[in-house]
Amino acid sequence: MFDHIHPDNYDSQLLQKQHDMTELFSDFNMPCAEIFTSDKLNYRLRAEFRVWHQENDLYYIMFNSDTKEKFRVDDFPVASKLINQAMKSLLIAIKDKPALRYKLFQVDFLSTLSGELLISLLYHKPLEQNWQEAALALKQQLSYIAPVDIIGRAKKQKIIVEKDYLMESLQVGLKRYVYQQVENSFTQPNGGVNQKMLFWAQQVTAQSDGDLIELYCGNGNFSIALAENFNRVLGTEISKSSVRSAQVNIKANNIENINIVRMSSEEFSQAMNNERKFRRLEGFDLTAYNYDTVLVDPPRAGLDNDSIELVSRFKKIVYISCNPTTLKDNLTLLTKTHHINKFALFDQFPYTDHIETGVVLTRKVS
């Protein structure tokens, strides 16, 4: 199943992606793309597997996305070395422990470049006191691999042993930043490429004037790394857990010029247009910000029309996209008011058709 995942295939597959992106954006006067490569193996920091029970044996399975056929997974070459080590050690540790093994149907792994590990065990049964005792012993047993925490999940249950987050450490240029990453919250899956993406964003916003507004700011991934380039940063994010993590990360990095508000880009657009008033904005004077630069990293659906209208008011737009097709649709509208100055490809997902893109646009002079 993983025959295509081989270092010898990497360069040719990346070249094909570059060709595909050139074709996709051929209607635009795109600058030459900067290419940011990934590690060829062990680059993915999270993975999830179903668990298959067969008599006295248990093992991980995945499903072929085309045929839906299940196949056994003993090693996962795209996942971090830490995850691969934990995959094997976990099954050995729980094989003869009914409290941990019974009705276990899925395992999720989250790791960091800084060497921490979080394992979530998902069950088709209620979790009782004996599970928590066994999970604590499991945590101690696996501690030789890395600092590890365990989470148990069942219907309407979440038991944490001992915490439900990791602290990642990213090197961006000459600086190191720390980020809280919470279980079941979005984090960039390819830590090495994320570092390159943040450094690119720093470079394209260097010597900026005014303030930065970031829509879809998540846990502050970009806001924190870019804060040094701006007088102030205002981030918006709808997820409560991501907003909490962003606040933790701002404090952990000793940054004083970032504010985060919990609202969607659509709500922020309504607030900017004075269409609605929001209690969450009490204490914020939106008219006091110098709206020179906006950064957007939207979901796969891209920007809605109201958000496009909002970002088109800015002098500079930094658009990070996980879906080149919706980016193309959005650029059709944004290039009516802005020029495309920079274009980058970030190979977050080697050996797949997916690629992350970055575009910088500046407003046309009337």
N, C-alpha and C positions, 0 to 999 in steps of 0.2 A: 504493500500500500504506500510505503514511503520511498519507493525507488526514485521518484523524481526529486526528492530532497537530498541532494548531494552537492558538495562544494564545486564539483566540476561543472554542474549545470548553472551555477549562480550567474556568472557573467553574461551568458547568452540569454538567460531569462530576463535579466535587467535590461539588456540591450533591446529586447523585444518590447518591454514596457515603455522604454524611451521612444521607440518607433511608434507605438500605439498612441502615446500622448502627443507626439508631433502631428499625427494624423487627426486626432480628436480636436485639437485646437488650431487646425490649419486655417480656419476662417479668421483668426486673430493674428495681429502682427506681434507674435510672441517673441521675446528675447530668447537667446540660447539658454536652455535649462541648465541650472546647476544640479548636479547629481550627488546625492548623499547615500552612500552604500550602507548596508547592514553587515554585521557579522554573518558568516555563512552558516553557522550552526549555533545552537544554544542561545538564541537571541530573544526568545519569548519568555516573559517574566510571569505569565499566568497560563494556566491550562486547566481544563476540566474533563473528567472521564466518567462514564457510567461504570458500574461495578457489576460483574457477572459472577453468579454463584453456581458452581457445578460440583455437586456432591461435597467432598471435603476441600475442594479447591475454590479459589476466587481470584479474579484477575480483572484488569481494566479492558473496556471495549470502547470503540468509537464506531460511528456509522458513516458509510460512504454516502456523501451528499447526493449523489446521482441515483444510485441503486437502492439506497437505504439498507444495504447489507451491513451486518455488524462484523467487525474484525478485532482480533485481540491486539492489545498494545502492551508490550513489555518495556519498550524504550520509546521515547518521543524526542527525536533529534532536534526539533526546533525549540524545545523548551530549555530553560536554563539547566546548567549542570546540577544546581541545587534541587530543582524539581525532579530531575531524573533519579538522583540519589534517594530523594524522599519517597518517590513512587514505590520503589522496591522495598525500602525499609518499612514503610507503613504496612504493606500487605503482610510481610513477615510478622510484624508486631501484633496485628489484630487477628491473624488467622485462627488462633486458639483462644480468643477472648470473645465469647458470645455477646457480652454487653456492648462491644464495639462493632462486632461483625453482623449481628442479626438485623435483617431488614435494611442494611446499608445499600443504597442504590446509586450514589454518586459521590465523587470526591473532587473538590476544587482546590487548586494550589495557587497561591500568590507568593512570589518571591521578589527580592530586590537586588539591585547591583551591590548594595551595601551588605548583603549576606544574611537577611532575615527571611523567615518563612512563616506563612499562615496557611493552615490546612482546615478546610471546611468539610465536614462529614454530613451527608444528607440521608435521612431515614424515612422509611414508610412505617414508622411506629412512634409512639410517645417516648420521650427520653426521661428516664427515671434517675433516682439518686445514684444507682450503681453505675450508670453511664458516666456521670460526672466524675466519680471516683476513678473509673477506668481511664477516662480521658486525661485526667491529671497525671496518672502513671504513664500514659502514652507520651505526653508532653515531656516528661522527664527522661523517658527512654530514648526519644528522638533528639534530645538536646545535644548529642554528640555531633549531629549533622550541622546544626546552626541554632541560633535563638529561634525557637518555634512556639507558636500559639495554636490552639485548637478551638474550633467552633463546631457545635452540634446544632443541626437544624432538623426540625420536624414540623408538622402542621401546627401553626400558631406557636411555635417554640423556637427560641434561639438561646443556647447556653454557651457562654464565652469562658474559655480556659486559656489564657488569663486576660487577653485583650483582643479586640477585633480589628486591629490596625497594625501597620508596619510603618517604620520611618525610613524612607528612601533618601539616599544621598547622591546628588547629581553634580558632576563637574561640567561647568559651562564656561568655556574660556579659562580665565585665571581664577574664577570663583567657584566655590562649592555651596550648593543650596540643599536644604533638607525639606522633605515633603511627607506629611502624613498621608498614608494610603489606606483607606478603610475598606474592609471586605464588602463586596457587592456594590461598590461605587466605581465609577469609571476612572481608570488610570491608563496611561499610554502603555501598550503591551511590550513595546520594544524599547527598553531603556537606553541602549546605546544610540539608536537613531533619535530618540527624544532629546538627548543631550545635543546632538548635532542640529536638530530643529530649533531648539532654544537659542543656540549660538547664532544660527542664521537670523533668527528674529531679532536678536540683539544687534547684529551688524546692520540690518536694513532699517533699524530705527535709531541708530547712533546719531548723536547731535540733533535730536528732534527738538522742536519747539513745543511749548504748551503741555497739554495733558494727554493721557491715554485712556480711552474707554474700551473695555473688553467685554464683549457679549459672549455668553456661554463660557465663563471663566473657570468652571469646574473647581478643582481644589487650589487654584491659583498657579497652575503650572507655568503659564506664560507671564501672568501679571508680576509674579515675584521676580522672575529672571529679567524682566524688562523695566522694573521700577526705577533703576538707576538712570535710565535714559529720559525720564520725564519728571516734570514738577510734581504731578499727582497722577494717580491711577484710580479709576473707578471701574470695578468689575461687577457684572450682573450674572446671576446663576439661579436657576429655579430649584435645584435639588437642595433640600435642607442639609443632608449629610455632607454634600460637597461644600456648602457655605461654611459649615462648622469646621471642616478640614482646612478650608482657605484661611479662616481666622487663626487656627492653630499654626499654620505655616507662616503667616505674616509675622506672628510673634516669635516663632522659632528662628526666623531669619533676621530678626531685629530690623524690620522694615517699617517705616513710619508714614509713608506717603501713599498707602493703599487703603481704599475703602471698598467693601463688598456689600451689595444689596441683593436680597433674595427676590428676584423677579425675572420673568422671561424677557426675551428681546422684544416680543410684541408689547408687553406691558411697559417696558422702558420707552418704547416708541410712543405709546399713548401718553406717558408722563411728559416726555419731551414736547409733545404737541399740545399739552394742556388739555387733553381729552378726558383724562381721569386723574383723580388724586389718590394716592396710596399712603396708608399709614406707615408702611415700611420705609417711606422716603422722608418721614418726619426727621428734621435735623439736617437733611441734605438740601443744599441750594444748588439745583441743577444748572441755574443760570451763571453760577460762579466758575464753572469749568471752561477751559479753553479747548474747544473741540477740534483739535488739529488731526489727531490720529485715532483710528479705530482698528481693533483687532477682532476678528471673528473666527471661530473654530466650530462651525455648526454641526449638527448631526447629519446623517446621510441625506436627508431630505433637502439640505441646503437652506438658503435664506428665503423666507416668505417675502411677498411684495412690499409689505410695510417695513420690514427690516432693510430691504434693499433701498427703499426711499430714505430711511434713516441714515444708513452708512454712506449714501451718496452725498450727504452734506459735508463729509469730512474731507480735509485736504489730502490725507493719505489713508489708504485702506490696506491692511495686511490681512489676507484671507488664507487661512489654513483649511484645507478640504480633505475629507476622507472619501469623497465620491466625485471623481472628475466629471462625471456626466452632469450632475446638478451644478457643479462649478461652472461648466460651460454655459448652462442655461442662465445662471446668475451673471456671468460676464457679458452676455449679450445685452443685458440692461445696464450694467455698471460701466461698460465702455462708451455709453452715450455721454457720460459726464467725466470719465477718467481715462487716462492712458495706462497701459500695462508697462511697468518699468522692470520688474524682476519676476523670474519664474524658477521654481525649484521643485525637484522630485525627491521625496524622502522614502526610501524603500523599507517601510515599516513591516511589510508582509512578504518576505522572500518566498519564492516558489508558488506564488498565487498570482492571480490577475490584478490584485489590488495594489494601489500605490497612493501614498499621501502626497498632496501637492501644496505648494505655497506660492502665492501671487502677491505682488505689491503694486498698487495702483495709485497714481497721483492725479489730482483734479486738473482738468484741461483749463487753459487760460482762455478767457473769453476774448 
